[in-house]
Amino acid sequence: MVFSVFALGGFLFTPSAQALHPVLPCDVDLPGECQITTLHDMGAGGVFVVPKTLHLIGSSAQIKTNPGSTLQIDITGELIMDVGSKITGD
């Protein structure tokens, strides 16, 4: 019976994806939107969280990783990319 209580307790306190992965840095951090306006070089890539809408604004907005890397962005809201903005791996 004690084992069941511990198992249930572990299930209830499982960390969220946001707690496990870093939040993607925003240039402008609004309550409902993370705005990217410049180049963000994420190096080797990885998994990042955006707990709201991600908006890449204008042609200077870019999220970049190294060649051959993997990038995963877990977005709670929407993904909005203005004309000329990029997400690249080169």
MARMAR-649569 format. One record per residue (C-alpha): residue in three letters; x, y, z. Coordinates in steps of 0.02 Angstrom, whole numbers. Each point is the difference from the previous one (the first is absolute). Example, Ala and Ser with C-alpha at 12.3 -4.5 7.8 and 13.67 -1.06 7.14 Angstrom:
% residues 2
{residuo:ALA | east:615 | north:-225 | up:390}
{residuo:SER | east:69 | north:172 | up:-33}
END
This chain:
% residues 90
{residuo:MET | east:0 | north:0 | up:0}
{residuo:VAL | east:142 | north:119 | up:39}
{residuo:PHE | east:74 | north:-32 | up:-173}
{residuo:SER | east:-164 | north:57 | up:-81}
{residuo:VAL | east:5 | north:165 | up:93}
{residuo:PHE | east:178 | north:36 | up:-57}
{residuo:ALA | east:-40 | north:-46 | up:-180}
{residuo:LEU | east:-151 | north:115 | up:-1}
{residuo:GLY | east:102 | north:139 | up:80}
{residuo:GLY | east:132 | north:-16 | up:-135}
{residuo:PHE | east:-133 | north:11 | up:-134}
{residuo:LEU | east:-77 | north:157 | up:73}
{residuo:PHE | east:167 | north:91 | up:10}
{residuo:THR | east:68 | north:-39 | up:-173}
{residuo:PRO | east:91 | north:155 | up:-64}
{residuo:SER | east:-76 | north:92 | up:-148}
{residuo:ALA | east:89 | north:18 | up:-167}
{residuo:GLN | east:37 | north:181 | up:48}
{residuo:ALA | east:89 | north:-58 | up:158}
{residuo:LEU | east:102 | north:-128 | up:-98}
{residuo:HIS | east:55 | north:112 | up:-145}
{residuo:PRO | east:62 | north:179 | up:-9}
{residuo:VAL | east:-116 | north:138 | up:-58}
{residuo:LEU | east:46 | north:75 | up:-169}
{residuo:PRO | east:65 | north:177 | up:34}
{residuo:CYS | east:-111 | north:139 | up:-69}
{residuo:ASP | east:55 | north:172 | up:-61}
{residuo:VAL | east:-168 | north:70 | up:53}
{residuo:ASP | east:-92 | north:-99 | up:134}
{residuo:LEU | east:-185 | north:46 | up:1}
{residuo:PRO | east:-131 | north:-87 | up:109}
{residuo:GLY | east:-69 | north:-102 | up:-146}
{residuo:GLU | east:141 | north:6 | up:-126}
{residuo:CYS | east:186 | north:-32 | up:-13}
{residuo:GLN | east:69 | north:113 | up:-137}
{residuo:ILE | east:163 | north:-38 | up:-90}
{residuo:THR | east:71 | north:151 | up:-94}
{residuo:THR | east:185 | north:-48 | up:-15}
{residuo:LEU | east:112 | north:-150 | up:-35}
{residuo:HIS | east:-8 | north:-134 | up:135}
{residuo:ASP | east:143 | north:-124 | up:-23}
{residuo:MET | east:-52 | north:-155 | up:97}
{residuo:GLY | east:166 | north:-90 | up:-37}
{residuo:ALA | east:-21 | north:-188 | up:14}
{residuo:GLY | east:-189 | north:17 | up:11}
{residuo:GLY | east:-101 | north:-101 | up:123}
{residuo:VAL | east:-174 | north:14 | up:71}
{residuo:PHE | east:-69 | north:171 | up:48}
{residuo:VAL | east:-169 | north:55 | up:67}
{residuo:VAL | east:-105 | north:152 | up:-43}
{residuo:PRO | east:-148 | north:7 | up:121}
{residuo:LYS | east:-96 | north:121 | up:-113}
{residuo:THR | east:-9 | north:52 | up:-184}
{residuo:LEU | east:169 | north:12 | up:-90}
{residuo:HIS | east:9 | north:143 | up:-125}
{residuo:LEU | east:152 | north:27 | up:-112}
{residuo:ILE | east:-13 | north:182 | up:-53}
{residuo:GLY | east:80 | north:63 | up:-160}
{residuo:SER | east:144 | north:-62 | up:-107}
{residuo:SER | east:129 | north:21 | up:139}
{residuo:ALA | east:-93 | north:-127 | up:110}
{residuo:GLN | east:92 | north:-166 | up:-10}
{residuo:ILE | east:20 | north:-155 | up:107}
{residuo:LYS | east:156 | north:-95 | up:-56}
{residuo:THR | east:87 | north:-160 | up:51}
{residuo:ASN | east:163 | north:-81 | up:-52}
{residuo:PRO | east:0 | north:-110 | up:-157}
{residuo:GLY | east:-57 | north:-177 | up:37}
{residuo:SER | east:-82 | north:50 | up:164}
{residuo:THR | east:-178 | north:-29 | up:59}
{residuo:LEU | east:-116 | north:136 | up:64}
{residuo:GLN | east:-166 | north:-32 | up:85}
{residuo:ILE | east:-107 | north:147 | up:58}
{residuo:ASP | east:-152 | north:-46 | up:105}
{residuo:ILE | east:-120 | north:147 | up:-25}
{residuo:THR | east:-156 | north:19 | up:107}
{residuo:GLY | east:-78 | north:132 | up:-114}
{residuo:GLU | east:21 | north:30 | up:-186}
{residuo:LEU | east:152 | north:17 | up:-113}
{residuo:ILE | east:-3 | north:162 | up:-101}
{residuo:MET | east:141 | north:33 | up:-124}
{residuo:ASP | east:5 | north:166 | up:-93}
{residuo:VAL | east:63 | north:5 | up:-180}
{residuo:GLY | east:189 | north:-21 | up:-2}
{residuo:SER | east:17 | north:-75 | up:175}
{residuo:LYS | east:88 | north:-169 | up:12}
{residuo:ILE | east:26 | north:-156 | up:104}
{residuo:THR | east:157 | north:-83 | up:-71}
{residuo:GLY | east:132 | north:-130 | up:36}
{residuo:ASP | east:147 | north:67 | up:-99}
END
